[in-house]
Amino acid sequence: MYCVCKSDANPVAMQKAIDYACGKGADCTQITSSGPCFQPSSVVAHCSYACNSYYQKNAGMGATCDFMGVATLTGADPSAGSCKYPASAR
């Protein structure tokens, strides 16, 4: 399962989710301007990558995929091109 942000979620709430996930150990180097997941450069895409990275690293310790209601679990792999979403902790 992958943790992705809802496309209709509030952009401010999504940015808060990005800040939280990145501050708590998510691999956010992938969504920097030189990272493979920077494009598409949208808050929902960056939110999805950051939240999924955090979720995969912390689900074993009880983390959920909610992020104040902006994220949800999906079975569909959101990876595209050179941007690969982790499907498990690594």
MODELLER restraints for C-alpha pairs under 7 A, 6 or more apart:
rsr = mdl.restraints
at = mdl.atoms
rsr.add(forms.Gaussian(group=physical.xy_distance, feature=features.Distance(at['CA:1:A'], at['CA:73:A']), mean=6.21, stdev=0.5))
rsr.add(forms.Gaussian(group=physical.xy_distance, feature=features.Distance(at['CA:1:A'], at['CA:74:A']), mean=5.59, stdev=0.5))
rsr.add(forms.Gaussian(group=physical.xy_distance, feature=features.Distance(at['CA:1:A'], at['CA:75:A']), mean=4.75, stdev=0.5))
rsr.add(forms.Gaussian(group=physical.xy_distance, feature=features.Distance(at['CA:1:A'], at['CA:87:A']), mean=6.73, stdev=0.5))
rsr.add(forms.Gaussian(group=physical.xy_distance, feature=features.Distance(at['CA:2:A'], at['CA:52:A']), mean=6.06, stdev=0.5))
rsr.add(forms.Gaussian(group=physical.xy_distance, feature=features.Distance(at['CA:2:A'], at['CA:73:A']), mean=5.50, stdev=0.5))
rsr.add(forms.Gaussian(group=physical.xy_distance, feature=features.Distance(at['CA:2:A'], at['CA:74:A']), mean=5.27, stdev=0.5))
rsr.add(forms.Gaussian(group=physical.xy_distance, feature=features.Distance(at['CA:2:A'], at['CA:75:A']), mean=6.12, stdev=0.5))
rsr.add(forms.Gaussian(group=physical.xy_distance, feature=features.Distance(at['CA:2:A'], at['CA:77:A']), mean=6.76, stdev=0.5))
rsr.add(forms.Gaussian(group=physical.xy_distance, feature=features.Distance(at['CA:2:A'], at['CA:87:A']), mean=6.40, stdev=0.5))
rsr.add(forms.Gaussian(group=physical.xy_distance, feature=features.Distance(at['CA:3:A'], at['CA:48:A']), mean=6.68, stdev=0.5))
rsr.add(forms.Gaussian(group=physical.xy_distance, feature=features.Distance(at['CA:3:A'], at['CA:51:A']), mean=6.25, stdev=0.5))
rsr.add(forms.Gaussian(group=physical.xy_distance, feature=features.Distance(at['CA:3:A'], at['CA:52:A']), mean=4.51, stdev=0.5))
rsr.add(forms.Gaussian(group=physical.xy_distance, feature=features.Distance(at['CA:3:A'], at['CA:55:A']), mean=6.63, stdev=0.5))
rsr.add(forms.Gaussian(group=physical.xy_distance, feature=features.Distance(at['CA:3:A'], at['CA:65:A']), mean=5.71, stdev=0.5))
rsr.add(forms.Gaussian(group=physical.xy_distance, feature=features.Distance(at['CA:3:A'], at['CA:71:A']), mean=6.45, stdev=0.5))
rsr.add(forms.Gaussian(group=physical.xy_distance, feature=features.Distance(at['CA:3:A'], at['CA:72:A']), mean=5.59, stdev=0.5))
rsr.add(forms.Gaussian(group=physical.xy_distance, feature=features.Distance(at['CA:3:A'], at['CA:73:A']), mean=4.59, stdev=0.5))
rsr.add(forms.Gaussian(group=physical.xy_distance, feature=features.Distance(at['CA:3:A'], at['CA:74:A']), mean=6.40, stdev=0.5))
rsr.add(forms.Gaussian(group=physical.xy_distance, feature=features.Distance(at['CA:4:A'], at['CA:48:A']), mean=4.22, stdev=0.5))
rsr.add(forms.Gaussian(group=physical.xy_distance, feature=features.Distance(at['CA:4:A'], at['CA:51:A']), mean=6.65, stdev=0.5))
rsr.add(forms.Gaussian(group=physical.xy_distance, feature=features.Distance(at['CA:4:A'], at['CA:52:A']), mean=6.15, stdev=0.5))
rsr.add(forms.Gaussian(group=physical.xy_distance, feature=features.Distance(at['CA:4:A'], at['CA:71:A']), mean=5.33, stdev=0.5))
rsr.add(forms.Gaussian(group=physical.xy_distance, feature=features.Distance(at['CA:4:A'], at['CA:72:A']), mean=5.60, stdev=0.5))
rsr.add(forms.Gaussian(group=physical.xy_distance, feature=features.Distance(at['CA:4:A'], at['CA:73:A']), mean=6.30, stdev=0.5))
rsr.add(forms.Gaussian(group=physical.xy_distance, feature=features.Distance(at['CA:5:A'], at['CA:44:A']), mean=5.97, stdev=0.5))
rsr.add(forms.Gaussian(group=physical.xy_distance, feature=features.Distance(at['CA:5:A'], at['CA:47:A']), mean=5.96, stdev=0.5))
rsr.add(forms.Gaussian(group=physical.xy_distance, feature=features.Distance(at['CA:5:A'], at['CA:48:A']), mean=4.75, stdev=0.5))
rsr.add(forms.Gaussian(group=physical.xy_distance, feature=features.Distance(at['CA:5:A'], at['CA:70:A']), mean=5.50, stdev=0.5))
rsr.add(forms.Gaussian(group=physical.xy_distance, feature=features.Distance(at['CA:5:A'], at['CA:71:A']), mean=4.01, stdev=0.5))
rsr.add(forms.Gaussian(group=physical.xy_distance, feature=features.Distance(at['CA:5:A'], at['CA:72:A']), mean=6.25, stdev=0.5))
rsr.add(forms.Gaussian(group=physical.xy_distance, feature=features.Distance(at['CA:6:A'], at['CA:70:A']), mean=5.71, stdev=0.5))
rsr.add(forms.Gaussian(group=physical.xy_distance, feature=features.Distance(at['CA:6:A'], at['CA:71:A']), mean=5.56, stdev=0.5))
rsr.add(forms.Gaussian(group=physical.xy_distance, feature=features.Distance(at['CA:6:A'], at['CA:72:A']), mean=6.84, stdev=0.5))
rsr.add(forms.Gaussian(group=physical.xy_distance, feature=features.Distance(at['CA:7:A'], at['CA:44:A']), mean=6.07, stdev=0.5))
rsr.add(forms.Gaussian(group=physical.xy_distance, feature=features.Distance(at['CA:9:A'], at['CA:70:A']), mean=5.39, stdev=0.5))
rsr.add(forms.Gaussian(group=physical.xy_distance, feature=features.Distance(at['CA:11:A'], at['CA:43:A']), mean=6.58, stdev=0.5))
rsr.add(forms.Gaussian(group=physical.xy_distance, feature=features.Distance(at['CA:13:A'], at['CA:70:A']), mean=6.94, stdev=0.5))
rsr.add(forms.Gaussian(group=physical.xy_distance, feature=features.Distance(at['CA:14:A'], at['CA:43:A']), mean=6.74, stdev=0.5))
rsr.add(forms.Gaussian(group=physical.xy_distance, feature=features.Distance(at['CA:14:A'], at['CA:44:A']), mean=6.86, stdev=0.5))
rsr.add(forms.Gaussian(group=physical.xy_distance, feature=features.Distance(at['CA:14:A'], at['CA:47:A']), mean=5.87, stdev=0.5))
rsr.add(forms.Gaussian(group=physical.xy_distance, feature=features.Distance(at['CA:14:A'], at['CA:70:A']), mean=6.31, stdev=0.5))
rsr.add(forms.Gaussian(group=physical.xy_distance, feature=features.Distance(at['CA:15:A'], at['CA:43:A']), mean=6.75, stdev=0.5))
rsr.add(forms.Gaussian(group=physical.xy_distance, feature=features.Distance(at['CA:15:A'], at['CA:47:A']), mean=6.86, stdev=0.5))
rsr.add(forms.Gaussian(group=physical.xy_distance, feature=features.Distance(at['CA:17:A'], at['CA:47:A']), mean=6.66, stdev=0.5))
rsr.add(forms.Gaussian(group=physical.xy_distance, feature=features.Distance(at['CA:17:A'], at['CA:51:A']), mean=7.00, stdev=0.5))
rsr.add(forms.Gaussian(group=physical.xy_distance, feature=features.Distance(at['CA:17:A'], at['CA:67:A']), mean=5.84, stdev=0.5))
rsr.add(forms.Gaussian(group=physical.xy_distance, feature=features.Distance(at['CA:18:A'], at['CA:47:A']), mean=5.21, stdev=0.5))
rsr.add(forms.Gaussian(group=physical.xy_distance, feature=features.Distance(at['CA:18:A'], at['CA:50:A']), mean=5.72, stdev=0.5))
rsr.add(forms.Gaussian(group=physical.xy_distance, feature=features.Distance(at['CA:18:A'], at['CA:51:A']), mean=6.70, stdev=0.5))
rsr.add(forms.Gaussian(group=physical.xy_distance, feature=features.Distance(at['CA:21:A'], at['CA:50:A']), mean=5.87, stdev=0.5))
rsr.add(forms.Gaussian(group=physical.xy_distance, feature=features.Distance(at['CA:21:A'], at['CA:51:A']), mean=5.84, stdev=0.5))
rsr.add(forms.Gaussian(group=physical.xy_distance, feature=features.Distance(at['CA:21:A'], at['CA:54:A']), mean=5.58, stdev=0.5))
rsr.add(forms.Gaussian(group=physical.xy_distance, feature=features.Distance(at['CA:22:A'], at['CA:28:A']), mean=5.75, stdev=0.5))
rsr.add(forms.Gaussian(group=physical.xy_distance, feature=features.Distance(at['CA:22:A'], at['CA:50:A']), mean=6.45, stdev=0.5))
rsr.add(forms.Gaussian(group=physical.xy_distance, feature=features.Distance(at['CA:25:A'], at['CA:54:A']), mean=6.56, stdev=0.5))
rsr.add(forms.Gaussian(group=physical.xy_distance, feature=features.Distance(at['CA:26:A'], at['CA:50:A']), mean=5.92, stdev=0.5))
rsr.add(forms.Gaussian(group=physical.xy_distance, feature=features.Distance(at['CA:26:A'], at['CA:53:A']), mean=5.05, stdev=0.5))
rsr.add(forms.Gaussian(group=physical.xy_distance, feature=features.Distance(at['CA:26:A'], at['CA:54:A']), mean=4.44, stdev=0.5))
rsr.add(forms.Gaussian(group=physical.xy_distance, feature=features.Distance(at['CA:27:A'], at['CA:50:A']), mean=6.85, stdev=0.5))
rsr.add(forms.Gaussian(group=physical.xy_distance, feature=features.Distance(at['CA:27:A'], at['CA:53:A']), mean=6.04, stdev=0.5))
rsr.add(forms.Gaussian(group=physical.xy_distance, feature=features.Distance(at['CA:28:A'], at['CA:50:A']), mean=6.01, stdev=0.5))
rsr.add(forms.Gaussian(group=physical.xy_distance, feature=features.Distance(at['CA:29:A'], at['CA:35:A']), mean=6.17, stdev=0.5))
rsr.add(forms.Gaussian(group=physical.xy_distance, feature=features.Distance(at['CA:30:A'], at['CA:36:A']), mean=5.65, stdev=0.5))
rsr.add(forms.Gaussian(group=physical.xy_distance, feature=features.Distance(at['CA:30:A'], at['CA:37:A']), mean=5.25, stdev=0.5))
rsr.add(forms.Gaussian(group=physical.xy_distance, feature=features.Distance(at['CA:30:A'], at['CA:38:A']), mean=6.74, stdev=0.5))
rsr.add(forms.Gaussian(group=physical.xy_distance, feature=features.Distance(at['CA:31:A'], at['CA:37:A']), mean=4.85, stdev=0.5))
rsr.add(forms.Gaussian(group=physical.xy_distance, feature=features.Distance(at['CA:31:A'], at['CA:38:A']), mean=4.31, stdev=0.5))
rsr.add(forms.Gaussian(group=physical.xy_distance, feature=features.Distance(at['CA:31:A'], at['CA:46:A']), mean=6.12, stdev=0.5))
rsr.add(forms.Gaussian(group=physical.xy_distance, feature=features.Distance(at['CA:32:A'], at['CA:38:A']), mean=5.71, stdev=0.5))
rsr.add(forms.Gaussian(group=physical.xy_distance, feature=features.Distance(at['CA:36:A'], at['CA:82:A']), mean=5.80, stdev=0.5))
rsr.add(forms.Gaussian(group=physical.xy_distance, feature=features.Distance(at['CA:36:A'], at['CA:83:A']), mean=5.16, stdev=0.5))
rsr.add(forms.Gaussian(group=physical.xy_distance, feature=features.Distance(at['CA:37:A'], at['CA:83:A']), mean=4.84, stdev=0.5))
rsr.add(forms.Gaussian(group=physical.xy_distance, feature=features.Distance(at['CA:49:A'], at['CA:85:A']), mean=6.78, stdev=0.5))
rsr.add(forms.Gaussian(group=physical.xy_distance, feature=features.Distance(at['CA:53:A'], at['CA:86:A']), mean=6.57, stdev=0.5))
rsr.add(forms.Gaussian(group=physical.xy_distance, feature=features.Distance(at['CA:55:A'], at['CA:63:A']), mean=6.24, stdev=0.5))
rsr.add(forms.Gaussian(group=physical.xy_distance, feature=features.Distance(at['CA:55:A'], at['CA:64:A']), mean=6.69, stdev=0.5))
rsr.add(forms.Gaussian(group=physical.xy_distance, feature=features.Distance(at['CA:55:A'], at['CA:65:A']), mean=6.30, stdev=0.5))
rsr.add(forms.Gaussian(group=physical.xy_distance, feature=features.Distance(at['CA:56:A'], at['CA:87:A']), mean=6.63, stdev=0.5))
rsr.add(forms.Gaussian(group=physical.xy_distance, feature=features.Distance(at['CA:56:A'], at['CA:88:A']), mean=5.05, stdev=0.5))
rsr.add(forms.Gaussian(group=physical.xy_distance, feature=features.Distance(at['CA:56:A'], at['CA:89:A']), mean=4.83, stdev=0.5))
rsr.add(forms.Gaussian(group=physical.xy_distance, feature=features.Distance(at['CA:57:A'], at['CA:89:A']), mean=4.45, stdev=0.5))
rsr.add(forms.Gaussian(group=physical.xy_distance, feature=features.Distance(at['CA:57:A'], at['CA:90:A']), mean=6.91, stdev=0.5))
rsr.add(forms.Gaussian(group=physical.xy_distance, feature=features.Distance(at['CA:65:A'], at['CA:71:A']), mean=5.94, stdev=0.5))
rsr.add(forms.Gaussian(group=physical.xy_distance, feature=features.Distance(at['CA:65:A'], at['CA:72:A']), mean=5.69, stdev=0.5))
rsr.add(forms.Gaussian(group=physical.xy_distance, feature=features.Distance(at['CA:65:A'], at['CA:73:A']), mean=6.35, stdev=0.5))
rsr.add(forms.Gaussian(group=physical.xy_distance, feature=features.Distance(at['CA:66:A'], at['CA:72:A']), mean=5.91, stdev=0.5))
rsr.add(forms.Gaussian(group=physical.xy_distance, feature=features.Distance(at['CA:78:A'], at['CA:85:A']), mean=6.73, stdev=0.5))
rsr.add(forms.Gaussian(group=physical.xy_distance, feature=features.Distance(at['CA:79:A'], at['CA:85:A']), mean=5.25, stdev=0.5))
